[in-house]
């Protein structure tokens, strides 16, 4: 299950930070990756990347204008956000 979560969050991060998809709302990106609750998605994204999807998008836009250090810390396990089986 963690593999699926990691893949979904990675997909969302790619789309959130991609300038070509800048016109697409973060909520639509989350729902396309099968997140059904935007608040839950935002918490999971923050736990993984250390910032909100909106902040990541702003940071990606700024980094496209000028080089900057790494945007996010490495993702840690989001197991605490997974439902118990």
Beta strands, then each sheet from edge to edge (+ up, - down):
end
